[in-house]
């Protein structure tokens, strides 16, 4: 856009934003046990590492060094340190958002589908604008692409997030906690969508506007 490089500011801002969202998302869930939060962190980490080496459950992709800081996995694969924490934030936010009134299996499924929907709109920004990862085969194994990602990625997101939500939903969050989840998820989509709009993806203005409305509703809602 301007030809200027943000340098360390961009990754620092990304980490700070993730940290704020993560604290808000897990705060209502800490009473349910830190072990469950750690388990969801491990689920996201395991799914991503498995995906990098096998293509299951998200498809064939590889991370770049743009999502700083990264570590090098066996075979020289770069892996963003913040990634499992991003998984925890999204899974926790979606678990809270679907609420505590649903039966545990239904809540887990709904949270998984919600997480997959959020990722659907994020994909073109995370790959084309931010360059955090790149897909090496957009049609493996069941076709695609859909918004720049293979179709299997949506199933992988729904499955992985549903497993995490199942763990977190064992202890239902307090009434009114949905506001935390809705705000974090909508604010996250707003930030990502805004980047996409600025970069020329005008169609992202629709989900970005919806996310703005959702975040405002969550802020103003009563328990």
ABEGO torsion letter per residue (X at the ends): XAGBBAEAAAAAAAAAAAAAAAAAAAAAAAAAEAAAAAAAAAAAAAAAAAAAAAGOAAEBBBBBAABOBBBBBBGGBBBBAAAAAAAAAAAAAAAAAAEAABBAAAAAAAAAAAAAAAAAAAAAAAAAAAGABBBABAAOAAEOBBGGBBAAAAAAAAAAAAAAAAAAAABBBBBGAAAAAAAAAAAAAAAAAAAAAAAGBAAAAAAAAAAAAAAAAAAABBX
